[in-house]
Amino acid sequence: MEGVIWLIFTVLTVIPMLKLLPYFGINKYWALACIIPLGLLALIWWMAMKLQELEQR
């Protein structure tokens, strides 16, 4: 059962990341890093850094 929940969570995070990452200038295939939980946190951090750069311009 835990595997099914993990799979659902992974799909629900990878699909939005596939659409969001190109807006931040990050290759969309990095969304596959969401398969591991720390990958999701790293991508959110990376997107936040890119957003700060865009706001400074």
N, C-alpha and C positions, 0 to 999 in steps of 0.2 A: 504493500500500500504506500509506503514511504517513497518508493521509486516512482510511482505514478504521480504523486504530489510534486516531487522534484521535477519530473518531466513537464508537467503542466506549468509550473513556475518558470522553468527554463524557456518554454515556448512563449509565454506571456511577457518575457523580458527581451528575448532575442528579436522578435518581430518589430516592436517599436524602435529598438536600437538600429535596426536595418534602415529605418526611415529617418531617424534623427541624426545619425553620425555624419552623413554627407553634408548637412547644413553647417557643421562645425569644421569641415575640411578634413575629416577623418575617413579613411577607407571603410566602406560599409561591412567588409568582411571581418573587421575587428569585433563585430557584434557576436561572433562565435565565442569570444572570451567570456560571454555571459554564462557559458555552460558551467563554469566554476564560480562560486559566490564572490571570491575576491576579484575576479575579472570584472564583474558588474560594478563593484565599488571603484575599481581603477578607471573604468570607462566614465563613470559619473564624475570622478575627480578630474579626468582629462577634459571632459566637456566643460566643466566649470572653469578650468584654466583658460580654455579657448574663449569662453564667454567673457571672461575678464579682459582678455586681450582685445576682443571686439568692442567692448565698452570704452576702452581707453582711447580708441581711435577717434 
